[in-house]
Amino acid sequence: MNSLTHPVSRWHQRMWGALLVKRLPGAARPSMALEQSPQGLFLLWLAFMGLLVFAASVMAQHGLWLRLVQADPTGLTIAIVLLFIGCSLWAGARSWQLGLQWQTLHLSAQTPLAGSASWASDYLLARTHSATDKGVLQQVLSDRAHGPQEMAWWLNGIQLKLGLLGKVIGFSVLALELGRMDGFDSQQSAQMLKSLTGGLGIALLTTITGLAANILLGLQLMRIDRFADGLVAEILLRGETQAMRETPGKANA
């Protein structure tokens, strides 16, 4: 695939998770060899989710999930995990949809595009009209490929914000407990220490969960964006090739 020169939305790249994901080896590539195979992006997502399910099952065997729920009375960690699961399932469905568009684009080399319901067919058919604004067509094509990911990137940022909210709540609990201490009493030290560590645990667990979910979901969305970049670039290249073929015919006519 060729890289797309049209700038994709950049606001999500300001998030910490996306910035970390961008620096991973191969994350910025428009496409990988596996993704170019039939439904390769979806298979790559399945492999990634398989690793996450395996890690989650290992954590469950060691009782880490139960400890996580018990250590966070605010429920923010559970909310982050549920949000991550929902967004990851959406990423799988989006990967499947983009894979279908990629398959349709390459199958159209043997069959006419006009009879197929695809982004490429709509774009190339609209280019045949002389009054069509090609800039608008490119904008529509880019919005089809990247528009749905905008909400997913926003929810990815919400995960991080929920983690930071838990951090604020945890330190607030810690500060309130410290404010109640009138003096050091050896008989109440155990209960006071438990209250202090409880607030600190909320702050640390929610922050770690939010960061981990933000990075893992950002990795999925970054690959989807890169695949969408390559798909749009391939469609634009095919449109330019079609225009170059039509130009000599019009000149001879």
MIKE-442439 format. One record per residue (C-alpha): residue number from 1; residue in one letter; x, y, z. Coordinates in Angstrom, 3 decimals, padded with zeros to 6 digits. Last residue first. Layout:
N
vexke, lomar, xx, yy, zz
NUM, a, X, Y, Z
...
***
This chain:
253
vexke, lomar, xx, yy, zz
253, a, -011.604, 012.136, -029.626
252, n, -007.871, 011.505, -029.421
251, a, -007.586, 013.926, -026.474
250, k, -010.570, 012.349, -024.721
249, g, -009.008, 008.915, -025.017
248, p, -005.631, 010.210, -023.839
247, t, -007.286, 011.665, -020.685
246, e, -009.341, 008.586, -019.791
245, r, -006.359, 006.433, -018.911
244, m, -004.820, 009.151, -016.755
243, a, -008.141, 009.617, -014.934
242, q, -008.352, 005.884, -014.176
241, t, -004.825, 005.915, -012.789
240, e, -005.680, 008.917, -010.622
239, g, -008.753, 007.105, -009.278
238, r, -006.746, 003.958, -008.612
237, l, -004.239, 006.001, -006.655
236, l, -007.039, 007.576, -004.629
235, i, -008.467, 004.136, -003.830
234, e, -005.055, 002.802, -002.797
233, a, -004.414, 005.864, -000.612
232, v, -007.786, 005.436, 001.079
231, l, -007.014, 001.799, 001.876
230, g, -003.501, 002.618, 003.072
229, d, -004.755, 005.284, 005.447
228, a, -007.541, 002.960, 006.661
227, f, -004.897, 000.355, 007.509
226, r, -002.920, 002.975, 009.436
225, d, -006.046, 004.076, 011.281
224, i, -006.957, 000.488, 012.194
223, r, -003.394, -000.158, 013.384
222, m, -003.560, 002.971, 015.563
221, l, -006.964, 001.952, 016.923
220, q, -005.679, -001.395, 018.158
219, l, -002.555, 000.072, 019.752
218, g, -004.609, 002.837, 021.337
217, l, -006.820, 000.191, 022.946
216, l, -003.790, -001.377, 024.625
215, i, -002.250, 001.981, 025.607
214, n, -005.428, 003.471, 027.068
213, a, -006.348, 000.241, 028.861
212, a, -002.917, 000.089, 030.502
211, l, -003.002, 003.767, 031.472
210, g, -006.497, 003.548, 032.945
209, t, -005.724, 000.372, 034.881
208, i, -002.494, 001.821, 036.290
207, t, -004.203, 005.048, 037.349
206, t, -007.191, 003.236, 038.863
205, l, -004.929, 000.898, 040.820
204, l, -002.569, 003.595, 042.122
203, a, -005.130, 006.104, 043.386
202, i, -007.463, 003.488, 044.868
201, g, -004.534, 001.805, 046.618
200, l, -003.402, 005.117, 048.145
199, g, -006.855, 005.655, 049.576
198, g, -006.920, 002.160, 051.041
197, t, -003.343, 002.477, 052.314
196, l, -004.425, 005.439, 054.441
195, s, -007.500, 003.693, 055.808
194, k, -005.521, 000.567, 056.704
193, l, -002.853, 002.670, 058.403
192, m, -005.522, 004.388, 060.481
191, q, -006.993, 001.068, 061.536
190, a, -003.578, -000.272, 062.532
189, s, -002.555, 002.949, 064.284
188, q, -005.667, 003.102, 066.443
187, q, -004.191, 001.459, 069.548
186, s, -000.798, 003.110, 069.066
185, d, -002.361, 006.544, 069.082
184, f, -000.509, 009.266, 067.165
183, g, -002.269, 012.577, 067.281
182, d, -005.284, 014.441, 066.048
181, m, -005.452, 012.406, 062.856
180, r, -008.638, 013.342, 061.029
179, g, -006.764, 015.428, 058.489
178, l, -004.627, 012.435, 057.487
177, e, -007.766, 010.475, 056.709
176, l, -009.116, 013.323, 054.609
175, a, -005.829, 013.613, 052.695
174, l, -005.767, 009.900, 051.868
173, v, -009.372, 009.950, 050.736
172, s, -008.544, 012.917, 048.511
171, f, -005.473, 011.044, 047.247
170, g, -007.674, 008.160, 046.189
169, i, -010.320, 010.393, 044.635
168, v, -007.719, 012.282, 042.596
167, k, -006.142, 009.029, 041.422
166, g, -009.539, 007.629, 040.568
165, l, -010.169, 010.687, 038.410
164, l, -006.795, 010.123, 036.740
163, g, -007.844, 006.596, 035.838
162, l, -011.199, 007.871, 034.593
161, k, -009.319, 010.400, 032.458
160, l, -007.201, 007.658, 030.901
159, q, -010.267, 005.634, 030.023
158, i, -011.963, 008.768, 028.668
157, g, -009.048, 009.202, 026.247
156, n, -009.833, 005.857, 024.674
155, l, -013.462, 006.923, 024.530
154, w, -012.389, 009.904, 022.421
153, w, -010.255, 007.664, 020.203
152, a, -013.267, 005.388, 019.685
151, m, -015.452, 008.399, 018.824
150, e, -012.946, 009.516, 016.190
149, q, -012.562, 005.997, 014.766
148, p, -015.945, 006.221, 013.024
147, g, -014.713, 009.169, 010.910
146, h, -011.513, 007.573, 009.605
145, a, -012.419, 005.598, 006.462
144, r, -015.764, 007.172, 005.654
143, d, -014.437, 010.630, 006.530
142, s, -011.445, 010.134, 004.232
141, l, -013.722, 009.148, 001.354
140, v, -015.967, 012.154, 001.956
139, q, -012.962, 014.490, 002.063
138, q, -011.529, 012.956, -001.102
137, l, -014.837, 013.440, -002.886
136, v, -015.042, 017.045, -001.688
135, g, -011.585, 017.736, -003.098
134, k, -012.577, 016.076, -006.370
133, d, -015.426, 018.559, -006.900
132, t, -017.785, 016.860, -009.358
131, a, -018.910, 018.811, -012.404
130, s, -017.127, 016.501, -014.869
129, h, -018.827, 013.362, -013.633
128, t, -016.518, 010.343, -013.914
127, r, -015.061, 011.077, -010.489
126, a, -018.372, 010.126, -008.846
125, l, -018.095, 006.587, -010.222
124, l, -014.548, 006.267, -008.939
123, y, -015.515, 007.377, -005.416
122, d, -018.681, 005.289, -005.163
121, s, -016.919, 002.204, -006.534
120, a, -013.985, 002.656, -004.167
119, w, -016.209, 003.088, -001.122
118, s, -017.914, -000.182, -001.934
117, a, -021.254, -001.557, -003.099
116, s, -020.248, -003.385, -006.269
115, g, -021.922, -003.069, -009.668
114, a, -020.008, 000.007, -010.819
113, l, -016.682, -001.499, -009.822
112, p, -016.598, -003.886, -012.758
111, t, -015.101, -007.294, -011.976
110, q, -011.488, -008.520, -012.263
109, a, -009.716, -005.527, -010.685
108, s, -012.815, -005.050, -008.527
107, l, -011.683, -008.027, -006.447
106, h, -008.906, -005.816, -005.113
105, l, -011.204, -003.059, -003.872
104, t, -013.825, -005.498, -002.619
103, q, -011.216, -007.274, -000.501
102, w, -010.008, -003.983, 001.015
101, q, -013.583, -002.873, 001.701
100, l, -014.297, -006.198, 003.393
99, g, -011.158, -005.823, 005.498
98, l, -012.286, -002.357, 006.554
97, q, -015.553, -003.855, 007.794
96, w, -013.802, -006.701, 009.642
95, s, -011.416, -004.277, 011.344
94, r, -014.381, -002.136, 012.370
93, a, -016.078, -005.148, 013.969
92, g, -012.873, -005.986, 015.843
91, a, -012.441, -002.371, 016.951
90, w, -016.035, -002.407, 018.250
89, l, -015.183, -005.450, 020.347
88, s, -012.132, -003.573, 021.677
87, c, -014.271, -000.541, 022.513
86, g, -016.680, -002.675, 024.555
85, i, -013.895, -004.522, 026.364
84, f, -012.069, -001.279, 027.190
83, l, -015.236, 000.327, 028.523
82, l, -015.850, -002.719, 030.714
81, v, -012.272, -002.559, 032.044
80, i, -012.480, 001.177, 032.731
79, a, -015.825, 000.813, 034.521
78, i, -014.424, -002.063, 036.602
77, t, -011.444, 000.113, 037.574
76, l, -013.767, 002.998, 038.455
75, g, -015.810, 000.889, 040.881
74, t, -015.294, 003.405, 043.719
73, p, -014.661, 000.640, 046.272
72, d, -011.335, -000.201, 044.588
71, a, -009.313, -002.762, 046.575
70, q, -012.077, -005.378, 046.499
69, v, -012.485, -005.237, 042.732
68, l, -008.742, -005.474, 042.101
67, r, -008.372, -008.280, 044.613
66, l, -011.048, -010.247, 042.807
65, w, -009.348, -009.611, 039.467
64, l, -005.979, -010.680, 040.854
63, g, -007.205, -014.047, 042.048
62, h, -004.211, -015.947, 040.682
61, q, -006.372, -017.913, 038.263
60, a, -008.149, -014.694, 037.239
59, m, -004.848, -013.007, 036.347
58, v, -003.893, -015.989, 034.193
57, s, -007.298, -015.789, 032.482
56, a, -006.815, -012.075, 031.788
55, a, -003.385, -012.726, 030.237
54, f, -004.855, -015.422, 027.988
53, v, -007.727, -013.127, 027.007
52, l, -005.233, -010.363, 026.180
51, l, -003.117, -012.685, 024.036
50, g, -006.197, -013.901, 022.196
49, m, -007.256, -010.290, 021.666
48, f, -004.013, -009.615, 019.824
47, a, -004.408, -012.729, 017.679
46, l, -008.004, -011.783, 016.873
45, w, -006.933, -008.243, 015.937
44, l, -004.297, -009.637, 013.567
43, l, -006.950, -011.876, 012.047
42, f, -009.214, -008.847, 011.577
41, l, -006.433, -006.911, 009.859
40, g, -005.672, -009.892, 007.631
39, q, -009.267, -010.164, 006.404
38, p, -007.933, -011.558, 003.113
37, s, -004.150, -010.962, 003.138
36, q, -002.826, -007.380, 003.094
35, e, -002.954, -007.174, 006.897
34, l, -000.432, -009.993, 007.222
33, a, 002.143, -008.114, 005.134
32, m, 001.886, -004.990, 007.270
31, s, 000.166, -001.737, 006.435
30, p, 000.566, 002.036, 006.631
29, r, 003.607, 001.683, 008.922
28, a, 003.441, 003.916, 012.000
27, a, 003.095, 001.044, 014.480
26, g, 006.031, -000.885, 012.986
25, p, 008.251, -000.568, 016.046
24, l, 006.381, 001.181, 018.900
23, r, 006.843, 004.956, 018.999
22, k, 003.321, 005.700, 017.786
21, v, 001.925, 003.552, 020.605
20, l, 003.505, 005.791, 023.246
19, l, 002.062, 008.937, 021.686
18, a, -001.320, 007.252, 021.320
17, g, -001.364, 006.305, 024.986
16, w, -000.331, 009.769, 026.122
15, m, -003.005, 011.587, 024.150
14, r, -001.830, 014.311, 021.773
13, q, -002.093, 011.880, 018.838
12, h, -005.880, 011.903, 019.247
11, w, -006.051, 015.506, 017.968
10, r, -004.268, 014.677, 014.736
9, s, -007.145, 013.948, 012.349
8, v, -005.729, 012.342, 009.208
7, p, -003.537, 014.445, 006.960
6, h, -003.926, 013.664, 003.232
5, t, -000.587, 012.298, 002.051
4, l, -001.688, 008.717, 002.326
3, s, 000.982, 006.038, 002.320
2, n, 000.995, 003.571, -000.543
1, m, 000.000, 000.000, 000.000
***
